[in-house]
Amino acid sequence: MSGILNAYVGGTYGASTPSTFTATLLVVAGGGSGGSGQGGGGGAGGMLTPSATIVKGTVYTVTVGAGGAPSLSDRAGNQGSNTTITGSGFTTIQACGGGVGGVNCYLATSGGSGGGGGSRPGGCGGSTGKSGVSGQGNRGGCGGVCGPYGGAGGGGKGAAGANPTPSRCNPQRGGNGGIGATSSITGSSLYYAGGGGGSVNPGACGGGTGGCGGGGNGSGNYSVQGGNGVANTGGGSGGGSGAGTSFSGTGGKGIVVFSSCYAACSVSGCVTGPTCVSGKKVYKFTGSGTIKY
C-alpha cells in the first residue's frame, strides 16, 4: 500500500523499537538500454545487499532509479539511473545505473554493470565492452568486427556479458546478457540485475538471450524491438537490429527493500508492507518514497 502507514508494534506504536538497530537492504539501480543497429545489450543496474545501522526517528529518503530509454536507429543506448538511500547523519547508499550498449562508432559505457559492445565497421572502436562497478556488477562483452555484425551482451551482477558467437568475425548470434544474482529478502528467491542480450542482422541465428534477473532479449529482426528489462529488477534491455521498428528496449526500473525486526512508524510513496518474512518486517519500494522507524 502507498501513502502513510502507521506501524503497530507490540501493542503500541513504535514502543518496542530501540534507538538504533540493523536492517538488511536490497538496493538495485535502473538498467541501461541497448544500442540499436546490431547493438550491444544494456548493462544491468548495480546491485547491493548491505546491512545498515538505522536510527529511530530519522527519515530515510529512497530514490529508485529508472531504466534507460530506448535508443534510436544506429545509436548507443541510454544510461540507467542511480538508486539511493539518504538520511540525516546516514552514509548514502548508492547503486549505480547500468551502462549503455554500444553500436558502430558509438561506444558502450560503464555502469553498475557495463554495457555490451556493438558492431564495429570501419575500426572505430565501438565493439569494446565496458566495465561494471566493483561489488555491484560485471563488464559487458565485446561485439563483432566483421559481417554479419553482432552485438555483445550487457553485464549482470553475477557474470559478464557474452561475446557474439560462434566467433567475433562470423557472429551468428548476439551475445547473451550476464546472469544476475538472487536475493530472498522478500521471501522468495528471485534474480535481479541481469544484463541485456546483444542484437544481430536479420538472417543470422538470432539475438542474444537476456540474463536471468530481468535482462531483455536482443533483436534478430528489423521488425522486432529489443526486449525491455523487467521492471523492478534493474535488468538491462536487449539491443535492436536498427531498422524499421527494431530499436532497443527500455531498461528495467530498480528496487529497494528494507528488512529488520522492527516495523516503521511511517512510510510514504511507492511502497508496500510490512510483510512478515521469517520474523522480519519487510518494506518494498518499487518507486521513490520515505521510511521512518
Backbone bond lengths (Angstrom), bond angles and torsions (degrees), N, CA, C in turn:
res aa  C-N    CA-C-N  psi(-1)  N-CA   C-N-CA  omega(-1)  CA-C   N-CA-C  phi
1 M - - - 1.455 - - 1.515 109.25 -
2 S 1.318 116.12 149.08 1.454 119.77 178.67 1.519 109.04 -107.76
3 G 1.338 116.30 174.92 1.441 121.06 -175.30 1.511 110.94 92.71
4 I 1.322 117.54 -160.72 1.458 122.03 -177.37 1.522 109.63 -90.30
5 L 1.315 116.27 131.83 1.462 122.64 -178.90 1.519 108.65 -123.93
6 N 1.331 117.70 119.38 1.461 121.00 174.48 1.515 108.60 -90.82
7 A 1.333 116.87 122.97 1.462 121.64 -172.93 1.520 110.34 -90.42
8 Y 1.315 115.76 135.21 1.453 122.87 -179.20 1.517 108.73 -99.78
9 V 1.314 118.61 122.51 1.460 122.63 -176.80 1.519 109.22 -132.59
10 G 1.319 117.40 118.43 1.458 122.05 171.86 1.520 114.33 56.73
11 G 1.334 118.13 31.30 1.450 121.74 175.94 1.517 114.06 92.78
12 T 1.326 119.52 -13.69 1.458 122.47 176.21 1.516 108.97 -135.78
13 Y 1.306 116.82 161.61 1.451 121.82 -177.78 1.522 110.79 -77.78
14 G 1.352 116.33 105.24 1.452 121.63 173.16 1.518 115.33 74.66
15 A 1.346 118.37 6.15 1.455 119.32 -173.19 1.517 112.64 -65.94
16 S 1.320 117.56 -28.79 1.463 120.48 -175.76 1.515 113.94 -91.22
17 T 1.303 117.92 -1.36 1.459 120.59 -176.01 1.525 110.14 -81.90
18 P 1.355 118.04 125.25 1.468 119.92 179.12 1.523 111.36 -73.39
19 S 1.327 115.83 170.07 1.472 119.67 -177.68 1.516 112.04 -66.46
20 T 1.335 118.47 -32.81 1.466 122.77 173.31 1.528 108.70 -140.03
21 F 1.315 115.67 149.42 1.460 121.35 177.50 1.529 108.09 -160.09
22 T 1.319 116.53 171.14 1.458 121.69 -177.38 1.527 110.94 -104.20
23 A 1.316 116.02 132.72 1.462 122.58 173.79 1.524 109.23 -115.85
24 T 1.321 115.56 144.14 1.457 121.83 172.22 1.521 108.26 -95.36
25 L 1.337 116.77 137.57 1.458 121.23 -173.62 1.526 111.40 -124.47
26 L 1.319 115.41 152.82 1.461 123.46 163.39 1.514 106.53 -119.70
27 V 1.331 116.79 124.54 1.463 122.21 -177.38 1.526 108.18 -130.91
28 V 1.333 117.11 115.25 1.463 121.74 -178.35 1.525 108.77 -128.40
29 A 1.326 116.42 131.28 1.465 122.18 179.31 1.525 111.09 -86.06
30 G 1.322 116.15 171.69 1.456 121.59 176.84 1.523 111.60 -70.29
31 G 1.335 116.07 142.14 1.458 121.10 178.39 1.521 112.16 -78.15
32 G 1.338 115.93 149.99 1.455 120.86 175.87 1.520 111.05 -79.28
33 S 1.341 116.09 164.10 1.460 119.54 177.36 1.523 110.49 -103.10
34 G 1.330 115.07 155.40 1.450 121.48 -177.74 1.513 113.03 -78.30
35 G 1.334 115.61 165.96 1.450 121.16 173.36 1.521 110.81 -79.05
36 S 1.327 116.51 165.71 1.454 121.24 -178.14 1.518 109.80 -127.07
37 G 1.339 116.63 123.77 1.464 122.58 -176.27 1.513 108.05 117.36
38 Q 1.341 116.08 59.01 1.460 123.01 -167.16 1.519 109.94 58.99
39 G 1.307 114.32 47.08 1.457 122.13 -174.24 1.513 113.37 -86.63
40 G 1.334 114.92 157.07 1.448 121.72 174.52 1.507 111.90 -75.02
41 G 1.338 115.93 159.23 1.450 120.95 177.85 1.518 112.25 -75.71
42 G 1.321 115.77 154.66 1.460 120.87 177.80 1.515 111.85 -73.91
43 G 1.322 116.06 146.15 1.457 120.71 176.28 1.517 111.69 -75.67
44 A 1.313 116.29 147.51 1.464 120.87 176.56 1.525 110.75 -67.95
45 G 1.327 115.42 153.87 1.449 119.51 171.62 1.514 110.95 -65.60
46 G 1.320 116.75 149.15 1.453 120.80 177.95 1.518 111.27 -59.18
47 M 1.334 116.27 145.20 1.469 122.16 -178.64 1.523 109.47 -126.30
48 L 1.332 115.64 127.56 1.453 122.61 178.19 1.522 109.56 -127.65
49 T 1.343 116.33 148.15 1.464 121.51 177.01 1.531 109.50 -133.12
50 P 1.328 116.70 61.58 1.466 119.51 -173.66 1.525 112.54 -84.40
51 S 1.328 114.81 165.33 1.460 122.19 164.41 1.522 107.24 -101.87
52 A 1.332 116.68 143.66 1.459 120.27 -176.97 1.523 109.93 -136.72
53 T 1.322 116.07 145.07 1.466 121.69 174.92 1.523 108.51 -83.32
54 I 1.317 116.26 120.10 1.457 123.49 -178.74 1.530 108.99 -101.82
55 V 1.320 116.22 135.34 1.465 122.36 179.58 1.530 108.85 -106.98
56 K 1.314 115.78 123.85 1.463 120.85 178.66 1.524 110.62 -57.62
57 G 1.332 116.86 134.23 1.453 122.70 179.07 1.513 115.00 91.59
58 T 1.333 118.23 -10.52 1.467 121.88 178.26 1.525 110.01 -85.47
59 V 1.323 115.61 136.10 1.461 120.78 175.41 1.524 108.25 -89.71
60 Y 1.316 116.56 123.25 1.460 122.48 177.77 1.524 108.99 -104.15
61 T 1.319 114.54 125.62 1.464 121.19 -178.44 1.518 109.66 -98.10
62 V 1.319 115.67 125.20 1.461 122.93 -178.84 1.526 108.60 -106.86
63 T 1.320 116.55 125.88 1.467 122.35 174.37 1.522 107.74 -118.31
64 V 1.326 116.44 111.88 1.463 121.87 -178.04 1.528 108.79 -93.48
65 G 1.338 115.81 123.15 1.447 121.01 -174.91 1.524 113.61 -72.82
66 A 1.326 115.43 141.44 1.459 121.95 175.94 1.522 110.47 -82.13
67 G 1.327 116.11 156.78 1.451 120.83 173.45 1.516 111.67 -77.24
68 G 1.338 116.59 156.99 1.453 121.31 179.28 1.519 112.17 -66.68
69 A 1.330 116.00 144.12 1.465 121.58 179.37 1.532 110.36 -71.07
70 P 1.349 118.50 155.78 1.463 120.92 178.62 1.526 111.47 -59.94
71 S 1.329 115.55 150.32 1.458 120.27 175.72 1.522 110.29 -88.20
72 L 1.309 115.65 159.05 1.462 121.87 173.42 1.520 109.39 -88.62
73 S 1.326 116.27 172.38 1.467 120.84 -177.02 1.521 111.62 -58.47
74 D 1.330 115.76 132.61 1.464 123.76 178.10 1.520 112.76 58.69
75 R 1.305 115.02 41.05 1.461 120.88 176.28 1.534 108.66 -136.89
76 A 1.328 114.88 153.82 1.461 119.63 172.96 1.520 109.81 -68.09
77 G 1.336 114.92 165.96 1.453 120.28 179.22 1.518 112.85 -77.20
78 N 1.314 115.26 -161.06 1.462 122.22 -178.87 1.529 110.29 -127.94
79 Q 1.331 114.29 143.33 1.459 121.78 -174.98 1.526 111.08 -67.59
80 G 1.341 116.20 142.34 1.449 119.87 168.54 1.520 110.59 -73.58
81 S 1.324 116.65 159.40 1.464 121.70 -178.18 1.527 111.00 -93.39
82 N 1.334 114.97 150.51 1.460 121.36 179.81 1.530 111.31 -67.61
83 T 1.323 115.78 151.39 1.458 122.52 170.21 1.529 107.64 -112.27
84 T 1.333 116.68 131.34 1.467 120.66 -175.09 1.523 111.36 -134.13
85 I 1.330 114.93 154.32 1.465 123.43 168.76 1.520 106.59 -127.16
86 T 1.333 116.63 124.25 1.462 121.78 -178.29 1.530 109.49 -129.72
87 G 1.342 115.52 157.94 1.453 121.79 176.23 1.514 109.69 -172.11
88 S 1.317 116.33 159.27 1.454 121.04 -179.74 1.523 110.39 -60.62
89 G 1.347 116.77 125.94 1.446 122.11 -179.66 1.517 114.65 71.46
90 F 1.322 116.69 10.19 1.465 122.50 -175.19 1.523 108.63 -109.29
91 T 1.336 116.97 132.02 1.455 120.26 176.47 1.528 109.22 -70.67
92 T 1.315 116.09 120.04 1.461 120.83 -176.16 1.530 111.16 -56.52
93 I 1.328 114.82 133.98 1.461 121.73 172.26 1.518 107.65 -101.19
94 Q 1.318 116.47 127.02 1.469 119.91 -176.72 1.527 111.06 -135.67
95 A 1.322 115.58 123.74 1.458 122.28 168.57 1.528 107.09 -100.04
96 C 1.332 116.99 134.01 1.465 121.80 -172.42 1.520 111.68 -88.73
97 G 1.332 116.05 140.65 1.450 121.74 179.35 1.517 112.60 -60.65
98 G 1.332 116.53 149.73 1.455 122.12 -178.35 1.510 113.26 -67.12
99 G 1.345 116.26 148.30 1.454 122.04 179.68 1.521 112.15 -75.07
100 V 1.327 116.03 164.16 1.464 121.83 -176.20 1.521 110.79 -93.12
101 G 1.333 115.45 149.83 1.448 120.94 172.88 1.522 111.09 -78.23
102 G 1.332 116.42 139.17 1.458 120.93 -178.60 1.519 112.45 -90.57
103 V 1.344 115.22 173.00 1.460 121.90 174.43 1.524 108.30 -165.12
104 N 1.337 116.02 139.52 1.462 120.93 177.93 1.528 110.06 51.06
105 C 1.332 117.69 -124.62 1.468 120.89 -179.82 1.526 112.89 -90.16
106 Y 1.324 117.70 3.94 1.461 121.49 177.93 1.523 108.37 -94.27
107 L 1.312 115.14 118.64 1.455 120.63 -170.14 1.521 112.20 -80.22
108 A 1.335 114.93 146.79 1.457 120.57 164.93 1.529 108.77 -63.50
109 T 1.321 116.56 164.46 1.467 120.39 177.85 1.525 110.19 -127.98
110 S 1.328 114.17 159.45 1.453 121.03 173.64 1.519 109.79 -75.39
111 G 1.327 115.88 163.21 1.456 121.42 177.74 1.510 109.29 -174.32
112 G 1.352 116.54 -162.79 1.452 119.31 174.74 1.511 109.69 -48.98
113 S 1.336 116.73 -52.16 1.459 124.06 158.02 1.518 107.24 -118.86
114 G 1.346 116.08 148.16 1.453 120.17 -174.31 1.513 113.01 -80.94
115 G 1.336 115.85 153.11 1.452 121.88 176.74 1.518 112.13 -75.01
116 G 1.339 116.05 153.00 1.453 121.74 178.11 1.513 111.63 -81.23
117 G 1.342 116.86 145.56 1.450 121.18 176.54 1.521 111.42 -71.74
118 G 1.333 115.73 149.76 1.460 121.22 179.02 1.515 111.30 -100.36
119 S 1.334 115.76 -164.56 1.459 121.12 175.14 1.518 109.65 -65.76
120 R 1.361 116.30 158.33 1.460 118.60 -175.03 1.520 111.57 -140.10
121 P 1.317 119.31 63.13 1.459 119.04 174.17 1.515 110.47 -67.50
122 G 1.320 117.02 145.04 1.462 120.01 176.34 1.504 114.32 81.24
123 G 1.331 118.49 3.83 1.464 120.10 175.63 1.502 114.87 64.95
124 C 1.349 118.21 33.90 1.467 119.63 -174.71 1.515 114.09 -94.92
125 G 1.314 118.20 9.97 1.460 119.87 169.18 1.503 116.56 89.80
126 G 1.338 118.47 2.83 1.458 120.19 -175.59 1.508 115.25 -72.05
127 S 1.339 117.63 -5.99 1.466 118.79 -175.89 1.520 113.75 -84.17
128 T 1.312 118.51 -10.44 1.462 121.16 -172.72 1.518 111.53 -73.91
129 G 1.351 116.94 124.88 1.449 120.76 172.52 1.522 110.48 -74.53
130 K 1.305 116.45 158.51 1.463 121.31 -175.66 1.527 111.70 -115.69
131 S 1.313 114.54 161.04 1.459 121.36 -171.18 1.525 112.29 -81.55
132 G 1.345 115.00 159.33 1.448 122.08 170.94 1.516 110.68 -97.71
133 V 1.319 116.07 170.27 1.464 121.86 176.63 1.523 108.71 -80.67
134 S 1.310 116.49 131.41 1.469 121.40 -178.61 1.527 110.81 -54.42
135 G 1.328 115.55 128.80 1.445 121.20 179.84 1.513 114.66 84.30
136 Q 1.353 117.33 -8.28 1.464 120.69 -178.38 1.525 113.35 -114.50
137 G 1.333 117.60 -27.73 1.454 119.86 -176.87 1.511 111.57 -177.75
138 N 1.346 115.67 -171.16 1.458 122.91 -174.22 1.524 111.78 -125.88
139 R 1.333 115.59 172.53 1.455 121.13 -175.81 1.523 112.00 -78.97
140 G 1.330 115.68 159.92 1.456 121.57 171.89 1.513 110.82 -82.84
141 G 1.350 116.22 160.82 1.449 121.57 177.91 1.515 112.19 -76.97
142 C 1.353 116.01 174.27 1.461 122.53 179.08 1.521 109.92 -100.39
143 G 1.329 116.45 133.50 1.454 122.06 -176.09 1.515 113.45 -79.83
144 G 1.347 116.22 175.41 1.457 123.15 -178.12 1.518 112.68 -76.20
145 V 1.346 115.81 153.03 1.461 121.05 -179.45 1.529 112.04 -116.41
146 C 1.331 118.31 -7.52 1.456 121.83 179.00 1.525 108.51 -131.50
147 G 1.365 116.42 158.94 1.448 119.42 -177.09 1.509 112.76 -73.52
148 P 1.369 119.53 155.02 1.454 123.83 -8.94 1.522 110.45 -70.72
149 Y 1.309 115.81 129.21 1.456 120.85 -171.95 1.523 110.89 -65.14
150 G 1.331 116.36 142.17 1.455 121.02 179.84 1.510 111.99 -135.64
151 G 1.342 115.55 148.51 1.450 121.86 177.55 1.513 111.05 -96.18
152 A 1.325 115.85 152.35 1.459 122.48 178.47 1.525 110.58 -91.31
153 G 1.335 115.74 164.22 1.450 120.47 176.94 1.513 112.26 -78.12
154 G 1.336 115.61 149.44 1.455 120.80 173.20 1.518 110.96 -76.01
155 G 1.325 116.40 154.98 1.454 120.91 -179.86 1.513 112.65 -71.98
156 G 1.327 115.98 155.19 1.456 122.90 175.52 1.513 110.55 -125.17
157 K 1.310 116.63 172.50 1.461 120.67 179.71 1.524 111.83 -60.24
158 G 1.349 117.25 -36.33 1.448 120.17 -174.31 1.503 115.90 -94.57
159 A 1.337 118.85 -15.92 1.468 120.81 -176.12 1.517 110.12 -163.70
160 A 1.335 114.84 157.63 1.462 121.06 175.41 1.526 110.56 -71.12
161 G 1.335 116.01 157.46 1.455 120.61 172.69 1.519 111.06 -70.17
162 A 1.337 116.19 150.29 1.461 121.86 -176.86 1.526 111.06 -90.66
163 N 1.348 115.89 150.74 1.462 121.98 172.35 1.529 109.32 -73.09
164 P 1.344 117.44 158.31 1.459 119.03 173.80 1.530 110.25 -64.06
165 T 1.326 116.59 153.55 1.463 121.66 -175.80 1.524 110.44 -122.01
166 P 1.367 120.59 161.20 1.462 124.98 5.36 1.512 114.74 -82.41
167 S 1.344 118.81 -17.55 1.457 119.59 177.00 1.513 108.17 -150.08
168 R 1.316 117.29 163.88 1.464 120.21 -176.18 1.518 112.26 -63.45
169 C 1.352 118.52 -29.87 1.454 120.24 -177.39 1.518 113.10 -98.42
170 N 1.333 117.85 6.13 1.458 120.78 173.46 1.520 108.64 -150.58
171 P 1.341 117.13 56.27 1.463 117.67 -174.01 1.525 111.21 -74.00
172 Q 1.299 116.39 120.61 1.459 121.23 178.14 1.526 112.72 -99.50
173 R 1.306 117.38 -9.19 1.460 121.20 179.02 1.523 108.88 -147.70
174 G 1.322 115.15 141.13 1.448 118.59 176.49 1.522 111.44 -64.29
175 G 1.330 116.11 154.82 1.465 119.92 179.51 1.517 111.89 -69.62
176 N 1.302 115.95 143.99 1.471 120.96 177.53 1.524 110.87 -75.42
177 G 1.325 115.48 148.59 1.452 120.34 174.95 1.514 111.37 -71.80
178 G 1.329 116.30 149.15 1.462 120.65 177.95 1.521 111.75 -65.77
179 I 1.308 116.07 142.08 1.458 121.13 179.35 1.523 110.10 -65.80
180 G 1.347 116.02 150.79 1.450 120.55 175.63 1.516 111.56 -85.30
181 A 1.325 116.26 -151.94 1.465 122.13 178.88 1.521 108.49 -137.24
182 T 1.330 115.81 155.75 1.460 120.06 -177.17 1.521 112.05 -94.40
183 S 1.321 114.03 152.99 1.462 122.72 170.75 1.522 107.22 -142.58
184 S 1.333 116.29 141.22 1.468 122.11 177.41 1.520 111.38 -110.78
185 I 1.322 117.52 19.48 1.464 121.39 -173.20 1.525 112.51 -62.79
186 T 1.338 117.91 -28.90 1.464 120.57 -179.92 1.521 112.58 -90.64
187 G 1.336 117.92 1.81 1.446 121.62 179.48 1.510 114.20 105.33
188 S 1.329 117.98 -14.98 1.460 123.10 175.37 1.519 108.54 -123.12
189 S 1.320 116.45 143.61 1.463 120.26 177.61 1.521 108.97 -78.88
190 L 1.332 116.67 107.49 1.466 122.61 -175.00 1.521 110.17 -124.04
191 Y 1.341 115.23 147.33 1.458 120.97 174.03 1.529 110.25 -86.14
192 Y 1.325 114.65 143.75 1.458 122.94 173.86 1.529 108.41 -133.45
193 A 1.334 115.91 160.09 1.472 122.98 168.32 1.524 113.26 61.52
194 G 1.340 116.34 54.04 1.462 121.50 172.28 1.522 111.04 -93.84
195 G 1.339 117.65 145.79 1.455 122.09 -179.40 1.516 112.54 -80.83
196 G 1.337 116.18 156.06 1.461 122.12 178.25 1.520 112.12 -80.41
197 G 1.337 117.07 151.41 1.447 122.50 178.69 1.519 112.38 -80.51
198 G 1.346 116.74 150.11 1.457 121.68 177.13 1.523 111.68 -80.52
199 S 1.333 116.85 158.36 1.463 121.69 -177.73 1.527 110.67 -106.22
200 V 1.347 115.92 168.32 1.465 122.38 179.10 1.515 109.62 -140.68
201 N 1.357 115.46 167.89 1.461 121.11 170.47 1.519 110.49 -63.65
202 P 1.330 117.90 147.64 1.460 119.48 170.44 1.532 110.02 -58.21
203 G 1.314 116.85 146.97 1.454 121.26 -177.30 1.510 112.57 99.70
204 A 1.336 116.76 -22.05 1.461 119.58 171.51 1.526 107.81 -80.46
205 C 1.327 116.02 -174.61 1.474 119.08 -172.45 1.518 113.83 -80.99
206 G 1.296 118.74 -9.22 1.454 119.21 175.39 1.510 113.42 130.96
207 G 1.331 113.88 165.47 1.446 120.37 179.16 1.514 111.94 -73.14
208 G 1.334 115.77 161.52 1.453 121.34 178.42 1.516 111.84 -71.56
209 T 1.301 115.68 156.37 1.461 122.89 179.29 1.525 110.06 -84.93
210 G 1.326 116.02 136.67 1.456 119.76 175.60 1.516 111.58 -66.53
211 G 1.336 117.00 146.48 1.453 121.20 -179.34 1.520 112.27 -70.68
212 C 1.344 116.70 145.68 1.463 120.93 174.31 1.525 108.58 -53.41
213 G 1.321 115.62 132.89 1.446 120.30 -173.60 1.504 111.28 113.96
214 G 1.340 116.47 25.26 1.461 120.63 172.01 1.500 116.88 92.72
215 G 1.364 119.25 7.15 1.455 120.05 178.05 1.519 111.95 -69.58
216 G 1.352 117.25 137.83 1.458 121.72 178.47 1.515 111.88 -82.35
217 N 1.320 117.57 151.44 1.460 122.38 178.00 1.522 111.46 -75.79
218 G 1.334 116.55 145.21 1.454 120.65 173.99 1.516 111.53 -75.96
219 S 1.329 116.31 152.92 1.465 121.86 -178.79 1.522 111.15 -85.18
220 G 1.343 116.20 146.85 1.453 121.84 172.35 1.506 111.49 -126.38
221 N 1.335 117.40 21.61 1.457 121.53 -175.11 1.525 109.49 -152.12
222 Y 1.329 116.90 138.03 1.463 120.91 -178.10 1.528 113.17 -64.67
223 S 1.308 118.02 -18.18 1.464 120.33 179.96 1.525 112.96 -98.66
224 V 1.340 117.06 2.20 1.468 120.71 -177.12 1.527 109.78 -118.85
225 Q 1.309 116.26 123.77 1.462 121.43 178.51 1.521 110.43 -73.94
226 G 1.332 115.73 149.40 1.451 119.03 171.75 1.515 110.77 -59.35
227 G 1.330 116.66 148.65 1.459 120.93 -176.18 1.519 113.18 -70.64
228 N 1.314 115.84 145.69 1.460 121.42 176.35 1.522 110.84 -74.62
229 G 1.338 116.72 147.36 1.450 119.75 165.84 1.525 109.30 -68.84
230 V 1.305 117.08 145.11 1.470 120.97 -176.23 1.530 109.83 -74.15
231 A 1.328 115.44 133.36 1.467 120.72 -179.06 1.518 111.02 -59.59
232 N 1.335 115.16 140.28 1.469 124.38 177.19 1.517 113.85 64.26
233 T 1.344 115.72 25.41 1.461 121.59 168.06 1.519 111.11 -119.71
234 G 1.344 118.02 -17.53 1.458 120.93 -174.08 1.516 113.36 73.27
235 G 1.347 118.19 18.91 1.451 120.59 -179.59 1.513 113.04 -69.43
236 G 1.358 117.31 143.47 1.455 121.48 174.34 1.514 111.20 -75.82
237 S 1.330 116.77 154.34 1.465 119.02 179.83 1.521 111.08 -87.38
238 G 1.343 114.88 159.80 1.447 120.76 174.94 1.515 112.10 -75.42
239 G 1.340 115.74 150.51 1.455 120.79 175.55 1.516 111.98 -73.40
240 G 1.343 116.23 160.16 1.459 122.17 179.45 1.515 111.63 -109.19
241 S 1.341 116.72 151.45 1.467 120.94 178.90 1.525 112.03 -71.07
242 G 1.322 116.75 -26.47 1.454 118.50 165.21 1.496 118.68 102.80
243 A 1.318 120.54 13.27 1.456 122.02 174.09 1.517 107.61 -141.82
244 G 1.338 116.52 167.81 1.453 119.77 -177.69 1.509 110.72 58.77
245 T 1.312 116.61 -123.44 1.468 121.56 179.10 1.517 111.89 -104.54
246 S 1.332 117.44 11.83 1.461 120.21 -173.65 1.520 112.07 -89.17
247 F 1.322 115.87 70.44 1.450 120.89 171.40 1.528 108.31 -93.11
248 S 1.311 116.26 174.48 1.466 117.99 177.29 1.516 110.44 -73.64
249 G 1.345 115.46 165.89 1.453 120.44 175.57 1.519 112.43 -83.88
250 T 1.309 115.74 -176.46 1.463 123.75 177.12 1.527 109.62 -94.36
251 G 1.324 117.09 137.71 1.456 120.13 176.56 1.522 111.68 -66.66
252 G 1.331 116.07 152.89 1.459 120.66 -179.21 1.521 112.77 -77.55
253 K 1.313 116.51 138.16 1.459 122.65 175.92 1.520 110.16 -63.76
254 G 1.339 116.41 154.22 1.449 121.35 -179.97 1.514 113.26 -83.56
255 I 1.336 115.72 -166.17 1.462 122.11 -178.28 1.530 108.50 -159.67
256 V 1.342 115.73 154.93 1.473 122.77 171.98 1.523 107.88 -135.04
257 V 1.334 116.78 135.36 1.461 122.11 176.44 1.525 109.08 -130.85
258 F 1.346 116.18 132.88 1.465 124.00 172.84 1.518 108.95 -106.28
259 S 1.332 117.35 134.84 1.461 121.86 175.55 1.521 108.74 -136.42
260 S 1.344 116.71 126.08 1.469 121.26 177.77 1.519 109.11 -156.95
261 C 1.321 115.32 177.50 1.465 120.63 178.68 1.525 112.86 -78.72
262 Y 1.348 117.80 -3.50 1.455 120.69 -170.75 1.517 111.36 -124.79
263 A 1.332 115.31 146.93 1.449 122.01 176.35 1.522 110.42 -87.44
264 A 1.326 115.60 149.22 1.466 121.38 177.66 1.518 110.20 -76.02
265 C 1.344 115.97 154.09 1.463 119.12 173.47 1.520 111.30 -87.90
266 S 1.361 117.52 -22.18 1.462 119.56 174.07 1.525 109.90 -158.78
267 V 1.325 115.27 145.62 1.458 122.52 172.32 1.520 107.62 -139.49
268 S 1.325 116.68 157.84 1.463 120.46 176.23 1.516 108.94 -149.02
269 G 1.316 115.68 161.81 1.457 121.55 177.06 1.514 112.26 95.22
270 C 1.333 115.29 -153.78 1.471 122.37 -176.27 1.525 109.56 -86.48
271 V 1.327 116.35 79.13 1.460 121.34 -172.46 1.514 109.31 -141.73
272 T 1.333 116.48 143.33 1.448 122.61 173.06 1.524 108.54 -121.14
273 G 1.342 115.57 150.91 1.444 120.51 178.27 1.522 111.20 129.65
274 P 1.343 115.51 173.78 1.463 123.69 7.75 1.528 112.77 -83.33
275 T 1.326 115.46 143.18 1.448 121.45 164.94 1.525 107.43 -106.86
276 C 1.319 116.59 153.50 1.465 121.06 -178.14 1.520 109.31 -99.23
277 V 1.331 117.11 119.31 1.457 123.21 179.30 1.525 107.89 -127.54
278 S 1.326 116.45 108.66 1.472 122.02 179.17 1.528 111.63 52.80
279 G 1.324 115.76 41.43 1.452 121.21 178.05 1.516 114.72 82.85
280 K 1.324 118.50 -0.68 1.465 122.55 179.35 1.534 110.23 -101.17
281 K 1.345 115.12 150.31 1.463 122.04 175.16 1.527 108.14 -93.14
282 V 1.325 116.54 122.84 1.463 121.58 -171.82 1.524 109.83 -118.36
283 Y 1.341 115.78 129.59 1.466 123.71 176.24 1.530 108.42 -119.45
284 K 1.328 116.39 128.81 1.461 121.89 -176.83 1.522 110.03 -115.40
285 F 1.350 115.90 118.62 1.457 122.34 177.25 1.524 109.22 -97.97
286 T 1.333 116.80 112.42 1.464 121.53 173.69 1.522 111.88 -94.47
287 G 1.292 116.42 -2.46 1.459 124.69 174.35 1.518 107.86 -156.01
288 S 1.298 116.64 -174.85 1.469 120.78 -173.82 1.519 111.85 -73.82
289 G 1.348 116.23 155.15 1.439 121.26 -179.79 1.519 111.37 176.63
290 T 1.342 117.01 -163.50 1.457 122.64 179.73 1.522 110.01 -136.66
291 I 1.350 114.92 159.24 1.452 121.24 175.45 1.521 108.45 -145.89
292 K 1.340 116.67 139.29 1.469 122.43 177.38 1.515 108.10 -137.68
293 Y 1.341 115.77 133.43 1.460 121.70 178.66 1.525 110.26 -102.20
